[in-house]
């Protein structure tokens, strides 16, 4: 009796190999599942995140940030705050200020240094 052109011994060896491979895959899956569970637990402990369905104790600072009551200074210090400030600037005025600063620095440097 042959299965797909295999002898009985070859078929039995093939079946055994398939069972072994399935057991290896199942073991790898169980290992990965345990690693993910461990990582979730560590992250929950580190960031004080409750399991799904538990009541959440959110710090007041975070609630204020979400509600928009956070201090505006923090926003100005962030990169996004700086980008917004750049968009609101008058580029002509910025260029004039930069040139004036350069001329002032150059004249002070010429006063302090004498070229021979």
Chimera marker file (.cmm) of the C-alpha trace (Angstrom):
<marker_set name="trace">
<marker id="1" x="0.000" y="0.000" z="0.000" r="1" g="1" b="0" radius="0.5"/>
<marker id="2" x="1.480" y="3.365" z="-0.982" r="1" g="1" b="0" radius="0.5"/>
<marker id="3" x="0.496" y="6.912" z="-0.110" r="1" g="1" b="0" radius="0.5"/>
<marker id="4" x="1.399" y="9.493" z="-2.761" r="1" g="1" b="0" radius="0.5"/>
<marker id="5" x="4.083" y="7.230" z="-4.184" r="1" g="1" b="0" radius="0.5"/>
<marker id="6" x="5.595" y="6.345" z="-0.774" r="1" g="1" b="0" radius="0.5"/>
<marker id="7" x="6.107" y="2.946" z="0.703" r="1" g="1" b="0" radius="0.5"/>
<marker id="8" x="4.476" y="2.114" z="4.028" r="1" g="1" b="0" radius="0.5"/>
<marker id="9" x="7.780" y="2.674" z="5.883" r="1" g="1" b="0" radius="0.5"/>
<marker id="10" x="8.344" y="6.018" z="4.167" r="1" g="1" b="0" radius="0.5"/>
<marker id="11" x="4.794" y="7.091" z="4.986" r="1" g="1" b="0" radius="0.5"/>
<marker id="12" x="5.165" y="6.129" z="8.650" r="1" g="1" b="0" radius="0.5"/>
<marker id="13" x="8.490" y="8.001" z="8.828" r="1" g="1" b="0" radius="0.5"/>
<marker id="14" x="6.813" y="11.015" z="7.187" r="1" g="1" b="0" radius="0.5"/>
<marker id="15" x="3.938" y="10.900" z="9.703" r="1" g="1" b="0" radius="0.5"/>
<marker id="16" x="6.428" y="10.650" z="12.590" r="1" g="1" b="0" radius="0.5"/>
<marker id="17" x="8.361" y="13.630" z="11.223" r="1" g="1" b="0" radius="0.5"/>
<marker id="18" x="5.144" y="15.653" z="10.922" r="1" g="1" b="0" radius="0.5"/>
<marker id="19" x="4.202" y="14.877" z="14.532" r="1" g="1" b="0" radius="0.5"/>
<marker id="20" x="7.709" y="15.846" z="15.722" r="1" g="1" b="0" radius="0.5"/>
<marker id="21" x="7.580" y="19.137" z="13.799" r="1" g="1" b="0" radius="0.5"/>
<marker id="22" x="4.126" y="19.918" z="15.223" r="1" g="1" b="0" radius="0.5"/>
<marker id="23" x="5.394" y="19.269" z="18.742" r="1" g="1" b="0" radius="0.5"/>
<marker id="24" x="8.358" y="21.607" z="18.126" r="1" g="1" b="0" radius="0.5"/>
<marker id="25" x="6.054" y="24.336" z="16.782" r="1" g="1" b="0" radius="0.5"/>
<marker id="26" x="3.706" y="23.922" z="19.733" r="1" g="1" b="0" radius="0.5"/>
<marker id="27" x="6.621" y="24.138" z="22.170" r="1" g="1" b="0" radius="0.5"/>
<marker id="28" x="7.967" y="27.293" z="20.442" r="1" g="1" b="0" radius="0.5"/>
<marker id="29" x="4.470" y="28.805" z="20.506" r="1" g="1" b="0" radius="0.5"/>
<marker id="30" x="4.094" y="28.044" z="24.219" r="1" g="1" b="0" radius="0.5"/>
<marker id="31" x="7.516" y="29.598" z="24.900" r="1" g="1" b="0" radius="0.5"/>
<marker id="32" x="6.660" y="32.766" z="22.959" r="1" g="1" b="0" radius="0.5"/>
<marker id="33" x="3.274" y="32.961" z="24.672" r="1" g="1" b="0" radius="0.5"/>
<marker id="34" x="4.942" y="32.706" z="28.100" r="1" g="1" b="0" radius="0.5"/>
<marker id="35" x="7.532" y="35.352" z="27.131" r="1" g="1" b="0" radius="0.5"/>
<marker id="36" x="4.775" y="37.748" z="26.030" r="1" g="1" b="0" radius="0.5"/>
<marker id="37" x="2.851" y="37.152" z="29.249" r="1" g="1" b="0" radius="0.5"/>
<marker id="38" x="6.002" y="37.871" z="31.264" r="1" g="1" b="0" radius="0.5"/>
<marker id="39" x="6.647" y="41.052" z="29.283" r="1" g="1" b="0" radius="0.5"/>
<marker id="40" x="3.052" y="42.222" z="29.787" r="1" g="1" b="0" radius="0.5"/>
<marker id="41" x="3.353" y="41.610" z="33.514" r="1" g="1" b="0" radius="0.5"/>
<marker id="42" x="6.650" y="43.498" z="33.723" r="1" g="1" b="0" radius="0.5"/>
<marker id="43" x="5.261" y="46.441" z="31.759" r="1" g="1" b="0" radius="0.5"/>
<marker id="44" x="2.097" y="46.533" z="33.879" r="1" g="1" b="0" radius="0.5"/>
<marker id="45" x="4.197" y="46.637" z="37.042" r="1" g="1" b="0" radius="0.5"/>
<marker id="46" x="6.651" y="49.215" z="35.676" r="1" g="1" b="0" radius="0.5"/>
<marker id="47" x="4.005" y="51.611" z="34.370" r="1" g="1" b="0" radius="0.5"/>
<marker id="48" x="1.352" y="50.666" z="36.957" r="1" g="1" b="0" radius="0.5"/>
<marker id="49" x="-1.079" y="49.542" z="34.279" r="1" g="1" b="0" radius="0.5"/>
<marker id="50" x="-3.972" y="47.443" z="35.592" r="1" g="1" b="0" radius="0.5"/>
<marker id="51" x="-5.251" y="44.336" z="33.854" r="1" g="1" b="0" radius="0.5"/>
<marker id="52" x="-8.205" y="44.794" z="31.527" r="1" g="1" b="0" radius="0.5"/>
<marker id="53" x="-11.407" y="45.389" z="33.417" r="1" g="1" b="0" radius="0.5"/>
<marker id="54" x="-9.719" y="46.744" z="36.565" r="1" g="1" b="0" radius="0.5"/>
<marker id="55" x="-10.350" y="50.259" z="37.812" r="1" g="1" b="0" radius="0.5"/>
<marker id="56" x="-7.642" y="52.662" z="36.723" r="1" g="1" b="0" radius="0.5"/>
<marker id="57" x="-5.981" y="55.181" z="39.052" r="1" g="1" b="0" radius="0.5"/>
<marker id="58" x="-4.760" y="57.924" z="36.730" r="1" g="1" b="0" radius="0.5"/>
<marker id="59" x="-2.420" y="60.581" z="38.158" r="1" g="1" b="0" radius="0.5"/>
<marker id="60" x="-3.947" y="64.056" z="38.289" r="1" g="1" b="0" radius="0.5"/>
<marker id="61" x="-1.157" y="65.508" z="36.133" r="1" g="1" b="0" radius="0.5"/>
<marker id="62" x="-2.071" y="63.072" z="33.373" r="1" g="1" b="0" radius="0.5"/>
<marker id="63" x="-5.762" y="63.886" z="33.664" r="1" g="1" b="0" radius="0.5"/>
<marker id="64" x="-4.943" y="67.614" z="33.342" r="1" g="1" b="0" radius="0.5"/>
<marker id="65" x="-2.789" y="66.944" z="30.288" r="1" g="1" b="0" radius="0.5"/>
<marker id="66" x="-5.566" y="64.959" z="28.632" r="1" g="1" b="0" radius="0.5"/>
<marker id="67" x="-8.187" y="67.545" z="29.524" r="1" g="1" b="0" radius="0.5"/>
<marker id="68" x="-6.004" y="70.329" z="28.125" r="1" g="1" b="0" radius="0.5"/>
<marker id="69" x="-5.345" y="71.986" z="31.464" r="1" g="1" b="0" radius="0.5"/>
<marker id="70" x="-1.616" y="71.236" z="31.342" r="1" g="1" b="0" radius="0.5"/>
<marker id="71" x="0.705" y="74.225" z="31.669" r="1" g="1" b="0" radius="0.5"/>
<marker id="72" x="1.346" y="75.862" z="28.324" r="1" g="1" b="0" radius="0.5"/>
<marker id="73" x="5.056" y="76.192" z="29.124" r="1" g="1" b="0" radius="0.5"/>
<marker id="74" x="5.543" y="72.462" z="28.598" r="1" g="1" b="0" radius="0.5"/>
<marker id="75" x="4.083" y="72.790" z="25.119" r="1" g="1" b="0" radius="0.5"/>
<marker id="76" x="6.419" y="75.668" z="24.273" r="1" g="1" b="0" radius="0.5"/>
<marker id="77" x="9.440" y="73.643" z="25.419" r="1" g="1" b="0" radius="0.5"/>
<marker id="78" x="8.561" y="70.644" z="23.263" r="1" g="1" b="0" radius="0.5"/>
<marker id="79" x="9.768" y="70.271" z="19.697" r="1" g="1" b="0" radius="0.5"/>
<marker id="80" x="6.229" y="70.562" z="18.387" r="1" g="1" b="0" radius="0.5"/>
<marker id="81" x="5.785" y="73.782" z="20.347" r="1" g="1" b="0" radius="0.5"/>
<marker id="82" x="8.965" y="75.163" z="18.815" r="1" g="1" b="0" radius="0.5"/>
<marker id="83" x="7.798" y="74.139" z="15.329" r="1" g="1" b="0" radius="0.5"/>
<marker id="84" x="4.534" y="76.021" z="15.875" r="1" g="1" b="0" radius="0.5"/>
<marker id="85" x="6.501" y="79.101" z="16.990" r="1" g="1" b="0" radius="0.5"/>
<marker id="86" x="8.573" y="78.914" z="13.781" r="1" g="1" b="0" radius="0.5"/>
<marker id="87" x="5.427" y="78.821" z="11.675" r="1" g="1" b="0" radius="0.5"/>
<marker id="88" x="4.120" y="81.933" z="13.409" r="1" g="1" b="0" radius="0.5"/>
<marker id="89" x="7.365" y="83.933" z="12.956" r="1" g="1" b="0" radius="0.5"/>
<marker id="90" x="7.891" y="86.635" z="10.397" r="1" g="1" b="0" radius="0.5"/>
<marker id="91" x="10.788" y="85.309" z="8.300" r="1" g="1" b="0" radius="0.5"/>
<marker id="92" x="11.830" y="88.792" z="7.148" r="1" g="1" b="0" radius="0.5"/>
<marker id="93" x="12.094" y="89.976" z="10.728" r="1" g="1" b="0" radius="0.5"/>
<marker id="94" x="14.020" y="86.818" z="11.661" r="1" g="1" b="0" radius="0.5"/>
<marker id="95" x="16.464" y="87.388" z="8.779" r="1" g="1" b="0" radius="0.5"/>
<marker id="96" x="17.028" y="91.022" z="9.786" r="1" g="1" b="0" radius="0.5"/>
<marker id="97" x="17.655" y="90.015" z="13.400" r="1" g="1" b="0" radius="0.5"/>
<marker id="98" x="20.128" y="87.325" z="12.341" r="1" g="1" b="0" radius="0.5"/>
<marker id="99" x="22.019" y="89.769" z="10.097" r="1" g="1" b="0" radius="0.5"/>
<marker id="100" x="22.125" y="92.405" z="12.839" r="1" g="1" b="0" radius="0.5"/>
<marker id="101" x="23.455" y="89.830" z="15.299" r="1" g="1" b="0" radius="0.5"/>
<marker id="102" x="26.101" y="88.749" z="12.800" r="1" g="1" b="0" radius="0.5"/>
<marker id="103" x="27.210" y="92.341" z="12.129" r="1" g="1" b="0" radius="0.5"/>
<marker id="104" x="27.371" y="93.042" z="15.873" r="1" g="1" b="0" radius="0.5"/>
<marker id="105" x="29.442" y="89.903" z="16.539" r="1" g="1" b="0" radius="0.5"/>
<marker id="106" x="31.757" y="90.737" z="13.652" r="1" g="1" b="0" radius="0.5"/>
<marker id="107" x="32.371" y="94.286" z="14.871" r="1" g="1" b="0" radius="0.5"/>
<marker id="108" x="33.042" y="93.100" z="18.446" r="1" g="1" b="0" radius="0.5"/>
<marker id="109" x="35.460" y="90.492" z="17.160" r="1" g="1" b="0" radius="0.5"/>
<marker id="110" x="37.265" y="93.109" z="15.042" r="1" g="1" b="0" radius="0.5"/>
<marker id="111" x="37.574" y="95.374" z="18.094" r="1" g="1" b="0" radius="0.5"/>
<marker id="112" x="39.149" y="92.625" z="20.174" r="1" g="1" b="0" radius="0.5"/>
<marker id="113" x="41.389" y="91.133" z="17.489" r="1" g="1" b="0" radius="0.5"/>
<marker id="114" x="43.901" y="93.048" z="15.450" r="1" g="1" b="0" radius="0.5"/>
<marker id="115" x="44.976" y="91.610" z="12.154" r="1" g="1" b="0" radius="0.5"/>
<marker id="116" x="48.644" y="91.940" z="11.299" r="1" g="1" b="0" radius="0.5"/>
<link id1="1" id2="2" r="1" g="1" b="0" radius="0.2"/>
<link id1="2" id2="3" r="1" g="1" b="0" radius="0.2"/>
<link id1="3" id2="4" r="1" g="1" b="0" radius="0.2"/>
<link id1="4" id2="5" r="1" g="1" b="0" radius="0.2"/>
<link id1="5" id2="6" r="1" g="1" b="0" radius="0.2"/>
<link id1="6" id2="7" r="1" g="1" b="0" radius="0.2"/>
<link id1="7" id2="8" r="1" g="1" b="0" radius="0.2"/>
<link id1="8" id2="9" r="1" g="1" b="0" radius="0.2"/>
<link id1="9" id2="10" r="1" g="1" b="0" radius="0.2"/>
<link id1="10" id2="11" r="1" g="1" b="0" radius="0.2"/>
<link id1="11" id2="12" r="1" g="1" b="0" radius="0.2"/>
<link id1="12" id2="13" r="1" g="1" b="0" radius="0.2"/>
<link id1="13" id2="14" r="1" g="1" b="0" radius="0.2"/>
<link id1="14" id2="15" r="1" g="1" b="0" radius="0.2"/>
<link id1="15" id2="16" r="1" g="1" b="0" radius="0.2"/>
<link id1="16" id2="17" r="1" g="1" b="0" radius="0.2"/>
<link id1="17" id2="18" r="1" g="1" b="0" radius="0.2"/>
<link id1="18" id2="19" r="1" g="1" b="0" radius="0.2"/>
<link id1="19" id2="20" r="1" g="1" b="0" radius="0.2"/>
<link id1="20" id2="21" r="1" g="1" b="0" radius="0.2"/>
<link id1="21" id2="22" r="1" g="1" b="0" radius="0.2"/>
<link id1="22" id2="23" r="1" g="1" b="0" radius="0.2"/>
<link id1="23" id2="24" r="1" g="1" b="0" radius="0.2"/>
<link id1="24" id2="25" r="1" g="1" b="0" radius="0.2"/>
<link id1="25" id2="26" r="1" g="1" b="0" radius="0.2"/>
<link id1="26" id2="27" r="1" g="1" b="0" radius="0.2"/>
<link id1="27" id2="28" r="1" g="1" b="0" radius="0.2"/>
<link id1="28" id2="29" r="1" g="1" b="0" radius="0.2"/>
<link id1="29" id2="30" r="1" g="1" b="0" radius="0.2"/>
<link id1="30" id2="31" r="1" g="1" b="0" radius="0.2"/>
<link id1="31" id2="32" r="1" g="1" b="0" radius="0.2"/>
<link id1="32" id2="33" r="1" g="1" b="0" radius="0.2"/>
<link id1="33" id2="34" r="1" g="1" b="0" radius="0.2"/>
<link id1="34" id2="35" r="1" g="1" b="0" radius="0.2"/>
<link id1="35" id2="36" r="1" g="1" b="0" radius="0.2"/>
<link id1="36" id2="37" r="1" g="1" b="0" radius="0.2"/>
<link id1="37" id2="38" r="1" g="1" b="0" radius="0.2"/>
<link id1="38" id2="39" r="1" g="1" b="0" radius="0.2"/>
<link id1="39" id2="40" r="1" g="1" b="0" radius="0.2"/>
<link id1="40" id2="41" r="1" g="1" b="0" radius="0.2"/>
<link id1="41" id2="42" r="1" g="1" b="0" radius="0.2"/>
<link id1="42" id2="43" r="1" g="1" b="0" radius="0.2"/>
<link id1="43" id2="44" r="1" g="1" b="0" radius="0.2"/>
<link id1="44" id2="45" r="1" g="1" b="0" radius="0.2"/>
<link id1="45" id2="46" r="1" g="1" b="0" radius="0.2"/>
<link id1="46" id2="47" r="1" g="1" b="0" radius="0.2"/>
<link id1="47" id2="48" r="1" g="1" b="0" radius="0.2"/>
<link id1="48" id2="49" r="1" g="1" b="0" radius="0.2"/>
<link id1="49" id2="50" r="1" g="1" b="0" radius="0.2"/>
<link id1="50" id2="51" r="1" g="1" b="0" radius="0.2"/>
<link id1="51" id2="52" r="1" g="1" b="0" radius="0.2"/>
<link id1="52" id2="53" r="1" g="1" b="0" radius="0.2"/>
<link id1="53" id2="54" r="1" g="1" b="0" radius="0.2"/>
<link id1="54" id2="55" r="1" g="1" b="0" radius="0.2"/>
<link id1="55" id2="56" r="1" g="1" b="0" radius="0.2"/>
<link id1="56" id2="57" r="1" g="1" b="0" radius="0.2"/>
<link id1="57" id2="58" r="1" g="1" b="0" radius="0.2"/>
<link id1="58" id2="59" r="1" g="1" b="0" radius="0.2"/>
<link id1="59" id2="60" r="1" g="1" b="0" radius="0.2"/>
<link id1="60" id2="61" r="1" g="1" b="0" radius="0.2"/>
<link id1="61" id2="62" r="1" g="1" b="0" radius="0.2"/>
<link id1="62" id2="63" r="1" g="1" b="0" radius="0.2"/>
<link id1="63" id2="64" r="1" g="1" b="0" radius="0.2"/>
<link id1="64" id2="65" r="1" g="1" b="0" radius="0.2"/>
<link id1="65" id2="66" r="1" g="1" b="0" radius="0.2"/>
<link id1="66" id2="67" r="1" g="1" b="0" radius="0.2"/>
<link id1="67" id2="68" r="1" g="1" b="0" radius="0.2"/>
<link id1="68" id2="69" r="1" g="1" b="0" radius="0.2"/>
<link id1="69" id2="70" r="1" g="1" b="0" radius="0.2"/>
<link id1="70" id2="71" r="1" g="1" b="0" radius="0.2"/>
<link id1="71" id2="72" r="1" g="1" b="0" radius="0.2"/>
<link id1="72" id2="73" r="1" g="1" b="0" radius="0.2"/>
<link id1="73" id2="74" r="1" g="1" b="0" radius="0.2"/>
<link id1="74" id2="75" r="1" g="1" b="0" radius="0.2"/>
<link id1="75" id2="76" r="1" g="1" b="0" radius="0.2"/>
<link id1="76" id2="77" r="1" g="1" b="0" radius="0.2"/>
<link id1="77" id2="78" r="1" g="1" b="0" radius="0.2"/>
<link id1="78" id2="79" r="1" g="1" b="0" radius="0.2"/>
<link id1="79" id2="80" r="1" g="1" b="0" radius="0.2"/>
<link id1="80" id2="81" r="1" g="1" b="0" radius="0.2"/>
<link id1="81" id2="82" r="1" g="1" b="0" radius="0.2"/>
<link id1="82" id2="83" r="1" g="1" b="0" radius="0.2"/>
<link id1="83" id2="84" r="1" g="1" b="0" radius="0.2"/>
<link id1="84" id2="85" r="1" g="1" b="0" radius="0.2"/>
<link id1="85" id2="86" r="1" g="1" b="0" radius="0.2"/>
<link id1="86" id2="87" r="1" g="1" b="0" radius="0.2"/>
<link id1="87" id2="88" r="1" g="1" b="0" radius="0.2"/>
<link id1="88" id2="89" r="1" g="1" b="0" radius="0.2"/>
<link id1="89" id2="90" r="1" g="1" b="0" radius="0.2"/>
<link id1="90" id2="91" r="1" g="1" b="0" radius="0.2"/>
<link id1="91" id2="92" r="1" g="1" b="0" radius="0.2"/>
<link id1="92" id2="93" r="1" g="1" b="0" radius="0.2"/>
<link id1="93" id2="94" r="1" g="1" b="0" radius="0.2"/>
<link id1="94" id2="95" r="1" g="1" b="0" radius="0.2"/>
<link id1="95" id2="96" r="1" g="1" b="0" radius="0.2"/>
<link id1="96" id2="97" r="1" g="1" b="0" radius="0.2"/>
<link id1="97" id2="98" r="1" g="1" b="0" radius="0.2"/>
<link id1="98" id2="99" r="1" g="1" b="0" radius="0.2"/>
<link id1="99" id2="100" r="1" g="1" b="0" radius="0.2"/>
<link id1="100" id2="101" r="1" g="1" b="0" radius="0.2"/>
<link id1="101" id2="102" r="1" g="1" b="0" radius="0.2"/>
<link id1="102" id2="103" r="1" g="1" b="0" radius="0.2"/>
<link id1="103" id2="104" r="1" g="1" b="0" radius="0.2"/>
<link id1="104" id2="105" r="1" g="1" b="0" radius="0.2"/>
<link id1="105" id2="106" r="1" g="1" b="0" radius="0.2"/>
<link id1="106" id2="107" r="1" g="1" b="0" radius="0.2"/>
<link id1="107" id2="108" r="1" g="1" b="0" radius="0.2"/>
<link id1="108" id2="109" r="1" g="1" b="0" radius="0.2"/>
<link id1="109" id2="110" r="1" g="1" b="0" radius="0.2"/>
<link id1="110" id2="111" r="1" g="1" b="0" radius="0.2"/>
<link id1="111" id2="112" r="1" g="1" b="0" radius="0.2"/>
<link id1="112" id2="113" r="1" g="1" b="0" radius="0.2"/>
<link id1="113" id2="114" r="1" g="1" b="0" radius="0.2"/>
<link id1="114" id2="115" r="1" g="1" b="0" radius="0.2"/>
<link id1="115" id2="116" r="1" g="1" b="0" radius="0.2"/>
</marker_set>
